[in-house]
């Protein structure tokens, strides 16, 4: 089972990101589960959502405490919330930022860390800095758990055409950016 924890702030599409990731896995005929963890938070408050993906039915229902991957939609959470709690050495982390990982003070962590300027990509393709779709494109390239085709198909199934096309383009741009970074390394 592959477990993903998504950290962000209310209004950034954290819950939608987990739902889209689960839908992408369903489209690949896999089992998936997505759910949020929040109370009466308001826009801007820290929010966490979870997604599990497996080839077999998923029976566990509790929050993910030891994720295989993290998607961090807001880098300001890095020093406010224990976003790395429970991560195993070698796990994958996609962070929404235009800064290099070293600039964030994270270079000494034993994770596969990748910075993706998702808010900027979203602003360019969607017109608003909603990073969730772009981060899913970057996640697909980094982890290979779901394909970009499944991510963009999930986006197109979830949103009206006008909204979907911009988000799918942002996901594709992030995917290409990550692929380029991986090949350059």
RACOR-V611892 format. One record per residue. N is the residue number from 0. SS is DSSP state (alpha for helix, beta for strand, coil for the rest). NEAR is the number of other C-alpha atoms within 8 Angstrom. D_CENTER is the distance of its C-alpha to the mean C-alpha in whole Angstrom. Layout:
BEGIN
n={N N}
ss={SS SS}
near={NEAR NEAR}
d_center={D_CENTER D_CENTER}
END
This chain:
BEGIN
n={0 1 2 3 4 5 6 7 8 9 10 11 12 13 14 15 16 17 18 19 20 21 22 23 24 25 26 27 28 29 30 31 32 33 34 35 36 37 38 39 40 41 42 43 44 45 46 47 48 49 50 51 52 53 54 55 56 57 58 59 60 61 62 63 64 65 66 67 68 69 70 71 72 73 74 75 76 77 78 79 80 81 82 83 84 85 86 87 88 89 90 91 92 93 94 95 96 97 98 99 100 101 102 103 104 105 106 107 108 109 110 111 112 113 114 115 116 117 118 119 120 121 122 123 124 125 126 127 128 129 130 131 132 133 134 135 136 137 138 139 140 141 142 143 144 145 146 147 148 149 150 151 152 153 154 155 156 157 158 159 160 161 162 163 164 165 166 167 168 169 170 171 172 173 174 175 176 177 178 179 180 181 182 183 184}
ss={coil beta beta beta beta beta beta beta beta coil coil coil coil alpha alpha alpha alpha alpha alpha alpha alpha alpha alpha alpha alpha alpha alpha coil coil coil beta beta beta beta beta beta beta coil coil coil coil coil coil coil coil beta beta beta beta beta beta beta beta beta coil coil coil coil coil coil coil coil coil coil coil coil coil coil beta beta beta beta coil coil alpha alpha alpha alpha alpha coil coil coil coil coil coil coil coil coil coil coil coil beta beta beta beta beta coil coil coil coil alpha alpha alpha alpha coil coil coil coil coil coil coil beta beta beta beta beta coil alpha alpha alpha alpha alpha alpha alpha alpha coil coil coil coil coil coil alpha alpha alpha alpha alpha alpha alpha alpha alpha alpha alpha alpha coil coil coil coil alpha alpha alpha alpha alpha alpha alpha alpha alpha alpha alpha coil coil alpha alpha alpha alpha alpha alpha alpha alpha alpha alpha alpha alpha alpha alpha alpha alpha alpha alpha alpha alpha alpha alpha alpha alpha coil}
near={6 9 13 13 13 14 16 13 13 13 7 10 10 17 10 8 12 15 11 12 14 14 11 14 14 10 9 8 6 11 12 14 10 12 10 10 9 7 4 4 9 6 7 7 8 10 13 13 14 16 15 13 14 11 7 6 7 10 4 4 4 4 6 9 6 9 14 11 11 13 13 13 15 12 9 6 11 9 6 6 6 7 8 6 7 7 10 9 6 7 12 13 12 14 14 15 12 9 8 8 11 7 7 8 7 8 7 5 5 7 10 8 9 10 12 14 11 17 13 9 14 18 11 9 10 11 7 8 11 11 14 13 14 19 17 12 16 16 12 14 13 10 8 8 6 12 10 12 6 12 18 11 9 13 13 12 7 8 8 8 7 6 9 12 9 11 14 14 9 17 17 12 11 16 15 10 10 13 10 8 8 8 6 5 4}
d_center={17 13 12 8 8 6 8 10 13 15 15 11 10 8 10 10 6 8 11 10 8 11 13 12 14 17 17 18 20 18 18 15 15 12 14 13 15 17 21 23 20 21 19 18 18 15 13 11 10 10 10 13 14 17 20 22 22 20 23 21 20 19 16 15 16 16 12 12 9 7 4 7 7 11 13 16 14 15 19 19 17 17 13 14 17 17 15 18 19 17 14 11 9 7 8 9 13 16 17 18 16 20 21 18 21 18 20 22 19 19 15 14 13 11 12 10 12 10 12 15 14 13 17 18 17 17 19 17 15 12 9 6 8 8 5 5 8 8 6 9 11 11 11 13 12 12 13 13 16 14 11 13 16 14 13 17 18 16 17 21 22 22 18 17 18 17 13 14 16 13 10 14 14 11 12 15 15 13 16 18 17 17 21 22 22}
END
